[in-house]
Amino acid sequence: MRVYATGRTVASAALPDGIVRVPCDHTDDDAVGNLFARVERESGRLDVLVNNAWGGYERMVEDGRFTWGLPFWEQPVWRWDAMMTAGVRAAFVASQLAARVMVPARHGLIVNISHWAAQKRIGNTLYGIAKAATDKLTNDIAVELRPHGVAVVSLYPGLVRTEAVLGAGVFDLSNSESPEFIGRAVHALSTDAELLALSGKTLVAADLSRQYGFTDVDGKEPRPLTLDDV
C-alpha cells in the first residue's frame, strides 16, 4: 500500500520512510481538499481512509487549572470547537471527499476512530457528545454507502501508548496498546472479504485481534475493554 499520513506537524513525526507525509490542518477545508486531490492524482484510487484528527486533548490545563474535567456549565466554549470541528466535522469532510473517489470504484473502507465515551460519560460531557456524534456519523453514512460497496466502521482503541500517555507517567500500562496495534486492526478489516457485513458497526480493536488473529508489535494480545472497564 501507499500510505499518506497527515497532520499539522507530520513533517517531524517519527514515521517509516515509505509513508508519504502531507502537512495538513484538518480544520482547513482547502488544505483537506488539496490533500485528497493529491492522493487521487498520484495514486488514482483510495482504498482506506482513517479519520483520527482530534483537538480535544489540547490545553487541558489553563492558567494552572485542570479544566477538562469540569461540569459542562464551566467548560470553556472553545473546547466545543476543538472536539466537534477538529474531530467530528473533520471526519465528515474527509469522508465526503473519500466517498467521491470510493463510490465510483464501488470499493473502500472508512474508519472513524471513536471511544467508549459515546456510550458512557467519561469525565467530560463534550467528549461524550463528540464521540456519540462520530458513531452516529458512522451509522448513517454506512446506510448511504452500502449500496455502493463502501464500508464504514467506528473503531475503539484501548489505552494507547502515545507520547502523551507515556509522558504522563500515571497510567497502568499492563493492558495498553501500541499506536501500531489499531493500524493492524484497520489492515485486517481492509482485507476481510465480508467487510460490508460489519459496515455501520462499532468495533473494538482488541476484539478484532482475536477475530483476525493478529497481535500487537510486542506479540501481546491486549484484553478487549468493556463499558465496565472505562
FENZIBEL-V147995 format. One record per run of one state. SS is the DSSP state (helix for helix, strand for strand, loop for the rest). FROM is the first residue (numbers start at 1). TO is the last residue. Records with the same first field share a line. If there is no record, write none. Layout:
BEGIN
SS = FROM-TO ; FROM-TO
END
This chain:
BEGIN
loop = 1-3 ; 8-9 ; 13-19 ; 24-28 ; 44-47 ; 52-60 ; 63-64 ; 67-71 ; 75-77 ; 106-107 ; 115-115 ; 119-124 ; 147-149 ; 157-159 ; 161-162 ; 169-176 ; 178-178 ; 191-194 ; 199-201 ; 213-230
strand = 4-7 ; 20-23 ; 48-51 ; 61-62 ; 65-66 ; 108-114 ; 150-156 ; 160-160 ; 177-177 ; 202-204
helix = 10-12 ; 29-43 ; 72-74 ; 78-105 ; 116-118 ; 125-146 ; 163-168 ; 179-190 ; 195-198 ; 205-212
END
